[in-house]
Amino acid sequence: MDGGLRLFDQKTNKNFAGALGYNRMNNKTGADMKRVFFTVSILALVFGVAASQEEPQQNIKAGRLEISQKAWDFGFIPKGAKVTHNFLLKNVGNDTLKITNVRKSCGCTAAPLRKTVLPPGDTTQLEVTFSSGSYQGPVSKAVYVESNDPIEPFIDVTFLANVSVPSKSLTFDPFFIKFDTIRQFPVRASIKVTNIDSQAISFSIAEQPLNYVNLKARKKKLDPGKEVEIEVVLTKAPPSGEFGTSFTVVCDDDKKSRFSIPIQGFYQTPK
């Protein structure tokens, strides 16, 4: 009997231990499953929110404004003159873009738009004109463009200039082209460019004037002390009355110097 009881107790204890281990395993497995479920739920929630935020932006039917170049550096410019730069505006959306307002940071800047309503894929020019007036030294200004773009309804473009500060690389004589009353074409003027640096300098035209002006230069690399002429030719009639444009020269010197030369005049339409 005692032996039987001992055998029964051993078996019972063994079965009890097995059941206890099984229960522990079940509890651990259940806890692991709960953690996995919780983690999966959180991930699903995060990705779901991200997708829901991204989807409306991708599928929304609206005009979208893109300005490929949001900053421009005129470089050195003369005092009391006007320089211009054209920013390209494009509708990259899938519906009509309406430009509702263009605001300037000061009265020294003009920024007329050629078009204010752009169908998808269409472009227009924002012609920014800066009047240097009595400014002296570095100047920074901005123009703010407002539209019905639902993602970026306000976009600003900026420009820099260095007014009436002597350059240590190139000089331009004159630094300002002004045509008197014009009645026939072509009309020519010239600018003498001199390298006053101690190293050779190459230059290029980064901003062309408007299409009624043509520029010609025999060479665009100057050794120290050398000079070259840039010929400025009015090939056809500009807008009637006072007109203005400019061109920007970029150098390969250590400071990557830039110069914007104004071109102004008065054209009287033949009667």
DOSEVO-808541 format. One record per residue: residue in one letter; x, y, z of N, C-alpha, C in turn. Coordinates in steps of 0.05 Angstrom, whole numbers, plus 32768, in hexadecimal, padded with zeros to 4 digits. Each point is the difference from the previous one (the first is absolute). Layout:
res, n.c1, n.c2, n.c3, ca.c1, ca.c2, ca.c3, c.c1, c.c2, c.c3
A, X, Y, Z, X, Y, Z, X, Y, Z .
...
END
This chain:
res, n.c1, n.c2, n.c3, ca.c1, ca.c2, ca.c3, c.c1, c.c2, c.c3
M, 8011, 7FE8, 8000, 7FEF, 8018, 8000, 8011, 8019, 8000 .
D, 8014, 7FFE, 8013, 8012, 8018, 8001, 800E, 8004, 7FE5 .
G, 8009, 7FEA, 7FF5, 800D, 8003, 7FE6, 7FED, 800A, 7FEB .
G, 7FE7, 7FF6, 8001, 7FEC, 8009, 7FEC, 7FFB, 801E, 8003 .
L, 7FFE, 8007, 801A, 7FFB, 801C, 8005, 8017, 8011, 7FF6 .
R, 8018, 7FF6, 8004, 8017, 8010, 7FF7, 8000, 8003, 7FE1 .
L, 7FF9, 7FE9, 7FF3, 7FFF, 8001, 7FE3, 7FEA, 8013, 7FF7 .
F, 7FE9, 8000, 800C, 7FEA, 8012, 7FF9, 8007, 801D, 8005 .
D, 800E, 8004, 8017, 8008, 801C, 8006, 8014, 800B, 7FEC .
Q, 8013, 7FEF, 7FF8, 8014, 8008, 7FEC, 7FF3, 8007, 7FE5 .
K, 7FED, 7FEF, 7FF9, 7FF2, 8004, 7FE6, 7FEF, 801A, 8001 .
T, 7FF3, 8002, 8018, 7FEF, 8018, 8003, 8011, 8019, 7FFF .
N, 8016, 7FFF, 800F, 8011, 8018, 8000, 800B, 8006, 7FE4 .
K, 8006, 7FEB, 7FF1, 800A, 8004, 7FE5, 7FEB, 800C, 7FEF .
N, 7FE7, 7FF6, 8002, 7FEA, 800A, 7FEF, 7FFA, 801D, 8008 .
F, 8002, 8006, 801A, 7FFA, 801B, 800A, 8015, 8014, 7FF5 .
A, 801A, 7FF6, 8001, 8015, 8011, 7FF6, 7FFD, 8005, 7FE2 .
G, 7FF8, 7FEB, 7FF1, 7FFC, 8003, 7FE4, 7FEA, 8014, 7FFA .
A, 7FEA, 7FFE, 800F, 7FEA, 8013, 7FFC, 8008, 801C, 8006 .
L, 8010, 8003, 8016, 8009, 801B, 8007, 8012, 800C, 7FEA .
G, 8012, 7FEF, 7FF5, 8011, 800A, 7FEA, 7FF0, 8007, 7FE8 .
Y, 7FEB, 7FF0, 7FFA, 7FEF, 8006, 7FE9, 7FF2, 801A, 8003 .
N, 7FF6, 8004, 8019, 7FF1, 8019, 8005, 8013, 8019, 7FFD .
R, 8019, 7FFC, 800B, 8013, 8016, 7FFE, 8006, 8006, 7FE2 .
M, 8003, 7FEA, 7FF1, 8006, 8004, 7FE3, 7FE9, 800E, 7FF2 .
N, 7FE7, 7FF8, 8008, 7FE9, 800D, 7FF4, 7FFE, 801D, 8007 .
N, 8007, 8006, 801A, 7FFF, 801C, 8008, 8015, 8011, 7FF1 .
K, 8019, 7FF4, 7FFE, 8015, 800E, 7FF1, 7FF8, 8004, 7FE3 .
T, 7FF6, 7FEB, 7FF3, 7FF8, 8002, 7FE4, 7FEA, 8015, 7FFD .
G, 7FED, 8001, 8012, 7FEA, 8014, 7FFF, 800B, 801C, 8003 .
A, 8013, 8003, 8012, 800C, 801B, 8004, 800F, 8009, 7FE7 .
D, 800F, 7FED, 7FF4, 800F, 8006, 7FE7, 7FED, 8007, 7FEA .
M, 7FEA, 7FF1, 7FFE, 7FEC, 8006, 7FEB, 7FF4, 801C, 8004 .
K, 7FFB, 8007, 8019, 7FF5, 801A, 8005, 8013, 8016, 7FF8 .
R, 801A, 7FFC, 8007, 8014, 8014, 7FF8, 8002, 8002, 7FE2 .
V, 8000, 7FEA, 7FF2, 8001, 8001, 7FE2, 7FE8, 800E, 7FF5 .
F, 7FE8, 7FFA, 800B, 7FE8, 800C, 7FF6, 8000, 801F, 8005 .
F, 800B, 8007, 8017, 8001, 801D, 8007, 8013, 800E, 7FED .
T, 8018, 7FF3, 7FFB, 8014, 800D, 7FEE, 7FF4, 8003, 7FE4 .
V, 7FF3, 7FEA, 7FF6, 7FF5, 8001, 7FE5, 7FEA, 8016, 7FFE .
S, 7FF0, 8002, 8015, 7FEB, 8014, 8001, 800C, 801D, 7FFE .
I, 8015, 8004, 8010, 800D, 801B, 8000, 800B, 8006, 7FE4 .
L, 800E, 7FEC, 7FF4, 800C, 8005, 7FE5, 7FEA, 8005, 7FEC .
A, 7FEB, 7FF1, 8001, 7FEA, 8005, 7FED, 7FF4, 801B, 8004 .
L, 7FFE, 8009, 8018, 7FF5, 801B, 8006, 8013, 8015, 7FF4 .
V, 801A, 7FFD, 8005, 8013, 8014, 7FF7, 8000, 8002, 7FE1 .
F, 8002, 7FE8, 7FF3, 8001, 8001, 7FE3, 7FE5, 8009, 7FF4 .
G, 7FEB, 7FF9, 800E, 7FE5, 8009, 7FF7, 7FFD, 801E, 8001 .
V, 800A, 800C, 8015, 7FFF, 801D, 8002, 8012, 800D, 7FEB .
A, 8018, 7FF5, 7FFC, 8012, 800C, 7FEC, 7FF4, 7FFE, 7FE5 .
A, 7FF4, 7FE9, 7FFA, 7FF4, 7FFC, 7FE5, 7FE8, 8013, 7FFC .
S, 7FF0, 8004, 8016, 7FE9, 8011, 7FFE, 8008, 801D, 7FFC .
Q, 8018, 8008, 800B, 8009, 801B, 7FFD, 800C, 8004, 7FE4 .
E, 800E, 7FEC, 7FF6, 800D, 8002, 7FE6, 7FEC, 7FFE, 7FE9 .
E, 7FEC, 7FEF, 8003, 7FED, 7FFB, 7FEA, 7FF2, 8019, 7FF7 .
P, 7FF5, 8011, 8012, 7FF2, 8017, 7FF6, 8012, 8013, 7FF0 .
Q, 801A, 8002, 8008, 8012, 8011, 7FF2, 8006, 7FF6, 7FE4 .
Q, 8000, 7FE5, 7FFD, 8006, 7FF5, 7FE6, 7FE7, 8000, 7FEE .
N, 7FE9, 7FFC, 800B, 7FE8, 7FFE, 7FF0, 7FF0, 8019, 7FFE .
I, 8006, 8015, 800F, 7FF0, 8018, 8001, 8001, 800D, 7FE4 .
K, 7FEA, 800B, 7FF7, 7FFF, 800E, 7FE7, 8003, 801D, 8005 .
A, 8017, 800B, 7FF9, 8007, 801C, 8007, 8017, 8009, 7FEF .
G, 8003, 801A, 7FFE, 8018, 800C, 7FF4, 8017, 8000, 8014 .
R, 8018, 7FFC, 7FF6, 8018, 8001, 8011, 8015, 8012, 7FF4 .
L, 8009, 8013, 8010, 8014, 8013, 7FF7, 801C, 7FF7, 8004 .
E, 8010, 8000, 7FEB, 801D, 7FFA, 8002, 8010, 8017, 7FF5 .
I, 8013, 800A, 8011, 8013, 8014, 7FF7, 801C, 7FF4, 8000 .
S, 800B, 7FFB, 7FE9, 8018, 7FF0, 7FFE, 8018, 800E, 800D .
Q, 8000, 801A, 8000, 8017, 800F, 800B, 7FF4, 8015, 8014 .
K, 8005, 7FFC, 8019, 7FF4, 8011, 8014, 8012, 8016, 800B .
A, 8018, 8002, 7FF5, 8012, 8016, 8008, 8012, 8008, 7FE9 .
W, 8006, 801A, 7FFF, 8011, 800A, 7FEB, 8013, 8015, 800B .
D, 8019, 7FFE, 7FF7, 8015, 8013, 8009, 8008, 8012, 7FE9 .
F, 7FF9, 801A, 8002, 8008, 8013, 7FEB, 801E, 8006, 8001 .
G, 800B, 7FFD, 8018, 801C, 8007, 8003, 8004, 801E, 8002 .
F, 8017, 8009, 7FF5, 8005, 801D, 8001, 7FEE, 800F, 7FEC .
I, 7FF3, 8015, 8009, 7FF0, 8011, 7FEF, 8005, 801D, 8007 .
P, 7FFB, 8012, 7FED, 8005, 801D, 8005, 7FE9, 800C, 8010 .
K, 8006, 8016, 800D, 7FEB, 800F, 800F, 7FEE, 800F, 7FEC .
G, 7FE7, 8003, 8007, 7FED, 800F, 7FF0, 7FF8, 7FF3, 7FE6 .
A, 8001, 7FE6, 7FFF, 7FF9, 7FF1, 7FE7, 7FEC, 7FEA, 8006 .
K, 7FF6, 7FF4, 7FEB, 7FED, 7FEA, 8002, 800B, 7FE7, 7FF3 .
V, 7FFD, 7FE9, 800E, 8008, 7FE6, 7FF6, 7FE9, 7FED, 8001 .
T, 7FFF, 7FED, 7FEE, 7FE9, 7FEE, 7FFE, 8008, 7FE3, 7FFF .
H, 7FEE, 7FEF, 800A, 8003, 7FE3, 7FFE, 7FE5, 7FF3, 7FFD .
N, 7FFE, 7FEC, 7FEF, 7FE7, 7FF2, 7FFB, 8000, 7FE5, 800F .
F, 7FED, 7FFC, 8012, 7FFB, 7FE7, 800D, 7FEB, 7FF0, 7FF1 .
L, 8005, 7FE6, 7FFB, 7FED, 7FF0, 7FF1, 7FED, 7FF2, 8014 .
L, 7FE6, 8004, 7FFC, 7FEB, 7FF4, 8010, 7FF1, 7FEB, 7FEF .
K, 7FFC, 7FE9, 800C, 7FF3, 7FEA, 7FF1, 7FEA, 7FF3, 8011 .
N, 7FEA, 7FF8, 7FF3, 7FEB, 7FF1, 800D, 8007, 7FE2, 7FFB .
V, 8008, 7FF2, 8016, 8007, 7FE4, 7FFE, 7FE9, 7FEF, 800B .
G, 7FE9, 800C, 8005, 7FE9, 7FF1, 800A, 7FEE, 7FF5, 7FEA .
N, 7FE9, 7FF6, 8008, 7FED, 7FF5, 7FEC, 7FE7, 8010, 7FFD .
D, 8000, 8019, 800A, 7FE9, 8012, 7FFD, 800A, 801C, 7FFC .
T, 7FEE, 8013, 7FFB, 8008, 801B, 7FFB, 800D, 800D, 8018 .
L, 8017, 800E, 7FFC, 800D, 800F, 8015, 7FFA, 801E, 7FFC .
K, 7FF7, 800C, 8016, 7FFA, 801C, 7FFF, 8013, 800F, 8013 .
I, 8010, 8012, 7FF5, 8012, 8011, 8010, 7FF0, 8018, 8009 .
T, 7FFB, 8002, 8019, 7FED, 8014, 800A, 800D, 801A, 8009 .
N, 801A, 7FFF, 8006, 800D, 8019, 800A, 801E, 7FFD, 7FFE .
V, 800D, 8016, 7FFA, 801D, 8002, 8001, 8007, 8018, 8011 .
R, 800E, 7FFC, 8016, 8007, 8015, 8013, 801E, 8004, 8000 .
K, 8008, 801A, 8002, 801D, 8006, 8001, 8007, 8009, 801C .
S, 8019, 7FFD, 8007, 8009, 8007, 801B, 8006, 801E, 8002 .
C, 8001, 800E, 7FE9, 8005, 801D, 8001, 7FF7, 800C, 7FE6 .
G, 7FFE, 801B, 8000, 7FF7, 800F, 7FE9, 8016, 8001, 7FEA .
C, 8018, 7FF7, 8006, 8016, 8001, 7FED, 7FFF, 7FE9, 7FEC .
T, 7FEC, 7FEF, 8003, 7FFE, 7FE8, 7FEF, 7FE5, 7FFF, 7FF1 .
A, 8002, 7FF9, 7FE7, 7FE8, 7FFB, 7FF0, 8000, 7FE3, 7FF7 .
A, 7FE8, 7FF4, 8000, 7FFF, 7FE3, 7FF9, 7FE6, 7FFA, 7FF1 .
P, 7FFE, 800A, 7FE7, 7FE7, 7FF9, 7FF1, 8000, 7FE4, 7FF6 .
L, 7FE8, 7FF4, 7FFE, 7FFD, 7FE5, 7FF5, 7FF4, 8002, 7FE4 .
R, 8009, 7FEF, 7FEF, 7FF5, 8000, 7FE5, 7FE5, 7FF2, 7FFE .
K, 7FFD, 7FEB, 8011, 7FE6, 7FF2, 8002, 7FFB, 7FF9, 801D .
T, 7FE6, 7FFF, 8008, 7FF9, 7FF9, 801B, 7FF1, 7FE6, 8002 .
V, 7FF6, 7FF6, 7FEA, 7FF2, 7FE6, 7FFF, 800F, 7FED, 7FEE .
L, 8008, 7FE9, 800C, 8010, 7FED, 7FF1, 7FF2, 7FE4, 8000 .
P, 7FF9, 7FF6, 7FE9, 7FF7, 7FE4, 7FFF, 8017, 7FED, 8006 .
P, 7FFA, 7FE6, 8005, 8016, 7FED, 8006, 8016, 8000, 7FEB .
G, 8019, 8002, 800A, 8017, 7FFF, 7FEE, 8008, 801B, 7FF4 .
D, 7FEF, 8015, 8004, 8006, 801A, 7FF5, 8014, 8010, 8012 .
T, 800E, 8013, 7FF3, 8013, 8010, 800F, 7FFB, 801E, 7FFB .
T, 800D, 8010, 8011, 8000, 801D, 7FFC, 8019, 800B, 800C .
Q, 8006, 801A, 7FFA, 8018, 800D, 800A, 7FF9, 8015, 8015 .
L, 800E, 7FFF, 8016, 7FFE, 8015, 8014, 8019, 8012, 7FFC .
E, 7FFC, 8018, 7FF5, 8017, 8011, 7FFA, 8004, 8013, 8018 .
V, 8016, 7FFB, 800E, 8006, 8010, 8018, 8014, 8016, 7FF9 .
T, 7FF9, 8018, 8005, 8012, 8017, 7FFB, 8007, 800E, 801A .
F, 801A, 8003, 8005, 8009, 800D, 8018, 800C, 801B, 7FFA .
S, 7FF6, 8015, 800D, 800C, 801B, 7FFC, 8013, 8005, 8017 .
S, 8019, 8003, 7FFA, 8015, 8003, 8015, 7FFE, 801B, 800E .
G, 7FF6, 8015, 7FF3, 7FFC, 8019, 800D, 8019, 800A, 800F .
S, 7FFC, 8006, 8019, 8017, 800A, 8011, 800C, 7FEA, 8012 .
Y, 7FF8, 7FE7, 7FFA, 800C, 7FEA, 8010, 801E, 8000, 7FFE .
Q, 800D, 7FF5, 8014, 801D, 7FFD, 8000, 8007, 7FE6, 800E .
G, 8011, 7FF0, 7FF2, 8008, 7FE6, 800C, 7FED, 7FEA, 7FFB .
P, 8002, 7FEA, 800F, 7FEF, 7FE8, 7FFC, 7FE3, 8006, 8005 .
V, 7FEE, 7FF5, 7FEF, 7FE3, 8004, 8002, 7FF3, 7FE5, 7FFB .
S, 7FEC, 7FF9, 8010, 7FF0, 7FE8, 7FFC, 7FE3, 8007, 8002 .
K, 7FF1, 7FF7, 7FEB, 7FE3, 8006, 7FFF, 7FF1, 7FE6, 7FF8 .
A, 7FE5, 8001, 8004, 7FF0, 7FE8, 7FFA, 7FE6, 8008, 7FF2 .
V, 7FF6, 7FED, 7FF2, 7FE5, 8003, 7FF3, 7FF0, 7FE7, 8008 .
Y, 7FE7, 8005, 8008, 7FEF, 7FEA, 800B, 7FEA, 7FFA, 7FEC .
V, 7FFE, 7FE7, 7FF8, 7FEC, 7FF7, 7FEC, 7FEA, 7FF0, 800E .
E, 7FE7, 8009, 7FFE, 7FE9, 7FF1, 800C, 7FF0, 7FF4, 7FE9 .
S, 7FF6, 7FE7, 8005, 7FF1, 7FF2, 7FEC, 7FEC, 7FED, 800E .
N, 7FF0, 7FF2, 7FF0, 7FED, 7FED, 800B, 800C, 7FE4, 8003 .
D, 801A, 7FFE, 8000, 800E, 7FE7, 8005, 7FF9, 7FF7, 801D .
P, 7FF3, 7FE9, 8004, 7FF8, 7FF8, 801B, 8016, 7FF7, 8012 .
I, 8017, 7FF9, 7FF4, 8017, 7FF7, 8010, 8013, 8017, 8008 .
E, 8006, 8011, 7FEC, 8011, 8017, 8005, 7FF3, 8019, 7FF5 .
P, 7FED, 800C, 800F, 7FF2, 8017, 7FF5, 8011, 8019, 8000 .
F, 8016, 8001, 800F, 8012, 8017, 8001, 801D, 7FF6, 7FFA .
I, 800C, 800C, 7FEB, 801C, 7FFA, 7FF9, 800E, 801A, 7FFC .
D, 8018, 8003, 800A, 800F, 8018, 7FFD, 8019, 7FFB, 7FEF .
V, 8007, 8014, 7FF1, 801A, 8000, 7FF1, 8010, 8018, 800A .
T, 801A, 7FFD, 8000, 8011, 8015, 800B, 8016, 8007, 7FEB .
F, 800A, 8018, 8004, 8017, 8008, 7FEF, 8013, 8011, 8011 .
L, 801A, 7FFF, 7FF7, 8015, 800E, 800E, 800E, 8013, 7FEC .
A, 800B, 8015, 800B, 8010, 8013, 7FEF, 8015, 800D, 8012 .
N, 8015, 8009, 7FF3, 8015, 800F, 800E, 8003, 801B, 7FF2 .
V, 7FF5, 8015, 800C, 7FFD, 8019, 7FF2, 8018, 8012, 8004 .
S, 800B, 8009, 7FE9, 8015, 8014, 7FFF, 8018, 7FFA, 8012 .
V, 8009, 7FE7, 7FFF, 8017, 7FF7, 800F, 8016, 7FF9, 7FEC .
P, 8018, 800A, 8002, 8015, 7FFB, 7FED, 8007, 7FE2, 7FFE .
S, 8004, 7FF6, 7FE8, 8008, 7FE5, 7FFC, 801E, 7FFD, 7FFF .
K, 800B, 7FE9, 8008, 801D, 7FFB, 7FFE, 8007, 7FEC, 7FEA .
S, 7FED, 7FFA, 7FEF, 8005, 7FED, 7FEB, 7FFE, 800D, 7FE4 .
L, 7FE7, 8008, 7FF9, 7FFB, 800D, 7FE6, 7FF5, 801C, 8004 .
T, 8005, 8011, 7FED, 7FF2, 801A, 7FFF, 7FF2, 8002, 7FE5 .
F, 7FE9, 800F, 8001, 7FF0, 8004, 7FE8, 7FFD, 801E, 7FFB .
D, 8007, 8009, 7FE8, 7FFF, 801C, 7FF9, 7FF2, 8004, 7FE5 .
P, 7FE8, 800B, 8000, 7FF0, 8009, 8018, 7FF3, 7FE8, 800D .
F, 7FF6, 8005, 8019, 7FF2, 7FEB, 800F, 7FE2, 8002, 7FFD .
F, 7FF8, 8010, 7FED, 7FE4, 8007, 7FFC, 7FFC, 8008, 7FE3 .
I, 7FF0, 7FF2, 7FF1, 7FFB, 8008, 7FE4, 7FE6, 800F, 7FFF .
K, 8001, 8018, 7FF5, 7FE8, 8010, 7FFD, 7FFE, 800B, 7FE4 .
F, 7FEA, 7FF8, 7FF2, 7FFB, 800A, 7FE5, 7FEE, 8018, 8001 .
D, 8007, 8014, 7FF1, 7FEF, 8017, 7FFD, 7FE8, 7FF8, 7FEF .
T, 7FEF, 8013, 7FF9, 7FE8, 7FFA, 7FF0, 8008, 7FF1, 7FE7 .
I, 7FF3, 7FE9, 7FFC, 8007, 7FEE, 7FEA, 7FE9, 8002, 7FEB .
R, 8008, 8002, 7FE7, 7FEC, 8001, 7FEA, 8004, 7FEB, 7FEB .
Q, 8018, 7FF4, 7FFF, 8006, 7FEC, 7FEC, 8013, 7FEB, 800B .
F, 8002, 7FEA, 7FF2, 8010, 7FE9, 800A, 8011, 7FF5, 7FE9 .
P, 8016, 7FF2, 8007, 800B, 7FFA, 801B, 800E, 8019, 800C .
V, 8002, 7FFF, 801B, 800F, 8014, 800F, 8015, 7FF2, 8010 .
R, 8018, 800C, 8001, 8017, 7FF2, 800D, 800C, 8011, 8016 .
A, 800A, 7FF2, 8014, 8010, 800C, 8016, 8015, 7FEB, 8007 .
S, 8014, 8008, 800F, 8015, 7FED, 8008, 8009, 8005, 801D .
I, 8009, 7FEA, 800D, 800A, 8001, 801B, 801C, 7FF4, 8000 .
K, 8013, 800F, 800C, 801B, 7FF6, 8002, 8003, 7FF1, 801B .
V, 8008, 7FE6, 7FFE, 8004, 7FEF, 8017, 801E, 7FFD, 8005 .
T, 800A, 8006, 8018, 801C, 7FFE, 8006, 8005, 7FEE, 8018 .
N, 8014, 7FEF, 7FFE, 8007, 7FEE, 8016, 8015, 800F, 8011 .
I, 7FF7, 8007, 8019, 8012, 800E, 8012, 800B, 7FED, 8016 .
D, 7FFB, 7FE6, 7FFC, 8009, 7FEC, 8013, 801C, 7FF7, 7FF8 .
S, 800D, 7FF0, 8011, 801B, 7FF6, 7FFB, 8000, 7FE5, 7FF2 .
Q, 7FE8, 7FF6, 7FFB, 7FFE, 7FE6, 7FF2, 7FED, 8003, 7FE8 .
A, 8003, 7FED, 7FED, 7FEE, 7FFF, 7FE9, 7FE3, 7FFB, 8009 .
I, 7FED, 800C, 7FF3, 7FE4, 7FFD, 8008, 7FF0, 7FFB, 7FE6 .
S, 7FEF, 7FEB, 8002, 7FED, 7FFB, 7FEB, 7FE4, 8009, 800A .
F, 7FF0, 8008, 7FED, 7FE5, 8008, 8008, 7FEB, 7FF6, 7FEC .
S, 7FE7, 7FFF, 8009, 7FEA, 7FF7, 7FEF, 7FE8, 8010, 8006 .
I, 7FEC, 7FFF, 7FEE, 7FE7, 800F, 8003, 7FEC, 7FED, 800D .
A, 7FF8, 8005, 8019, 7FEE, 7FEF, 800E, 7FE3, 8008, 7FFC .
E, 7FFB, 801A, 7FFC, 7FE5, 800A, 7FFC, 8000, 8012, 7FE8 .
Q, 7FF3, 7FF6, 7FEA, 7FFF, 8010, 7FE8, 7FEC, 8017, 8002 .
P, 8004, 8016, 7FF2, 7FEC, 8015, 8000, 7FE7, 7FF6, 7FF0 .
L, 7FEC, 8011, 7FFF, 7FE8, 7FF9, 7FF1, 8006, 7FFD, 7FE2 .
N, 7FED, 7FF4, 7FF1, 8007, 7FF6, 7FE5, 8005, 8016, 7FEB .
Y, 7FFC, 8019, 8008, 8007, 8016, 7FED, 801D, 8009, 8002 .
V, 800F, 7FF3, 8012, 801C, 8007, 8004, 8012, 7FE8, 7FF9 .
N, 8016, 8005, 7FF2, 8013, 7FEB, 7FFA, 801B, 8008, 800A .
L, 800F, 7FED, 800C, 801B, 8005, 800B, 8015, 7FF2, 7FF0 .
K, 8017, 800D, 7FFC, 8016, 7FF4, 7FF1, 801A, 8007, 800F .
A, 8012, 7FEB, 8003, 801A, 8004, 800C, 8014, 7FEF, 7FF1 .
R, 8017, 800C, 7FF8, 8014, 7FF1, 7FF1, 800C, 7FE9, 8010 .
K, 8003, 8004, 8019, 800B, 7FEB, 8011, 7FF5, 8003, 801C .
K, 8001, 7FEA, 8010, 7FF5, 8000, 801A, 8014, 7FF6, 8015 .
K, 801A, 8002, 7FF9, 8015, 7FFA, 8013, 8014, 8016, 7FFF .
L, 8006, 800C, 8017, 8012, 8017, 8001, 8018, 7FFB, 8012 .
D, 8018, 8004, 7FF6, 8018, 7FFF, 8011, 8001, 8019, 8011 .
P, 8010, 8000, 8015, 8002, 8018, 8011, 8007, 8019, 7FEF .
G, 7FF1, 8016, 8005, 8005, 8019, 7FF2, 7FF4, 8002, 7FE4 .
K, 7FF5, 7FEA, 7FF6, 7FF5, 8000, 7FE4, 7FE3, 8009, 8001 .
E, 7FF6, 8007, 7FE8, 7FE5, 800A, 7FFE, 7FF2, 7FF5, 7FE7 .
V, 7FE6, 8002, 8000, 7FF0, 7FF8, 7FE8, 7FE7, 8011, 8000 .
E, 7FF4, 8003, 7FE8, 7FE8, 800F, 7FFE, 7FE8, 7FED, 7FFD .
I, 7FEA, 8006, 800E, 7FE7, 7FF3, 7FFC, 7FEE, 8013, 7FF0 .
E, 7FF8, 7FF8, 7FE9, 7FEF, 8010, 7FEF, 7FE2, 7FFB, 8007 .
V, 7FF2, 8015, 8005, 7FE3, 7FFE, 8007, 7FF1, 800B, 7FE8 .
V, 7FEF, 7FF0, 7FF4, 7FF1, 8007, 7FE8, 7FE2, 7FFE, 8004 .
L, 7FF2, 8016, 7FFC, 7FE3, 7FFF, 7FFF, 7FF8, 7FF9, 7FE4 .
T, 7FF6, 7FE7, 7FFD, 7FFB, 7FF6, 7FE5, 7FE4, 8006, 7FF6 .
K, 7FED, 8005, 8012, 7FE5, 8007, 7FF8, 7FF3, 8011, 8016 .
A, 7FE8, 8008, 7FFA, 7FF2, 8014, 8011, 7FF9, 7FF4, 801C .
P, 8008, 800D, 8015, 7FF7, 7FF9, 801B, 7FE4, 800B, 8004 .
P, 7FF4, 7FFC, 8018, 7FE6, 800C, 8005, 8002, 801E, 7FFE .
S, 7FEA, 800C, 7FF6, 7FFF, 801D, 7FFC, 8003, 800F, 801A .
G, 800E, 8016, 8000, 8005, 8010, 8018, 801A, 7FF8, 800D .
E, 8001, 8004, 801A, 8018, 7FF8, 800F, 8002, 7FE1, 8002 .
F, 8017, 7FF5, 7FFC, 8004, 7FE3, 8002, 8019, 7FFB, 8010 .
G, 8002, 7FE8, 800B, 8017, 7FF8, 8010, 8003, 7FE2, 8001 .
T, 8019, 7FF7, 8000, 8006, 7FE4, 8004, 801D, 8000, 800B .
S, 800B, 7FE8, 8002, 801C, 7FFE, 800A, 800B, 7FE5, 7FF8 .
F, 801A, 7FFD, 8003, 800C, 7FE5, 7FFD, 8014, 7FFC, 8017 .
T, 8004, 7FE6, 8007, 8011, 7FFA, 8017, 8018, 7FF0, 7FF7 .
V, 8018, 8008, 8008, 8019, 7FF4, 7FF9, 800A, 7FF0, 8019 .
V, 8009, 7FE7, 7FFC, 800A, 7FF0, 8015, 801E, 7FF9, 7FFA .
C, 8011, 8003, 8014, 801D, 7FFC, 7FFD, 8009, 7FE6, 800E .
D, 8017, 7FF6, 7FF8, 800B, 7FE8, 800D, 8016, 8007, 8014 .
D, 8001, 8019, 800A, 8014, 8008, 8014, 7FFA, 7FF2, 801A .
D, 8012, 8005, 8014, 7FFD, 7FF2, 801A, 7FE5, 8005, 800D .
K, 7FF5, 8018, 7FFD, 7FE6, 8008, 800C, 7FE8, 7FFB, 7FEF .
K, 8004, 7FF5, 7FE8, 7FEA, 7FFB, 7FED, 7FF0, 801A, 7FFC .
S, 800E, 8015, 7FFB, 7FF4, 801B, 7FFE, 7FEA, 8001, 7FEA .
R, 7FEC, 8010, 8006, 7FEA, 8004, 7FED, 7FFC, 801E, 7FFC .
F, 7FF7, 8007, 7FE8, 7FFB, 801C, 7FF9, 7FE7, 8002, 7FEF .
S, 7FEE, 8012, 8007, 7FE8, 8004, 7FF0, 8001, 801C, 7FF4 .
I, 7FFF, 8002, 7FE5, 8003, 8019, 7FF2, 7FE4, 8009, 7FF6 .
P, 7FF6, 8017, 8009, 7FE6, 8009, 7FF7, 8001, 800C, 7FE4 .
I, 7FEA, 7FFC, 7FF1, 7FFD, 800C, 7FE6, 7FE5, 800F, 8000 .
Q, 8001, 801A, 7FFC, 7FE7, 8010, 8000, 8000, 8013, 7FE9 .
G, 7FE8, 8009, 7FF9, 7FFD, 8013, 7FEA, 7FE4, 8009, 7FFC .
F, 7FFB, 800E, 7FEB, 7FE5, 8009, 7FF9, 7FFC, 7FFC, 7FE2 .
Y, 7FEA, 7FF2, 7FFA, 7FF9, 7FFA, 7FE4, 7FE7, 800F, 7FF9 .
Q, 8002, 800F, 7FEA, 7FE8, 800F, 7FF7, 7FF5, 7FF2, 7FE7 .
T, 7FE8, 7FF6, 8002, 7FF3, 7FF2, 7FEA, 7FFD, 8013, 7FE8 .
P, 8008, 7FF7, 7FE8, 7FFC, 8012, 7FE9, 7FE3, 8005, 7FFB .
K, 7FFA, 8019, 7FF8, 7FE5, 8008, 7FFA, 7FF9, 7FF9, 7FE3 .
END
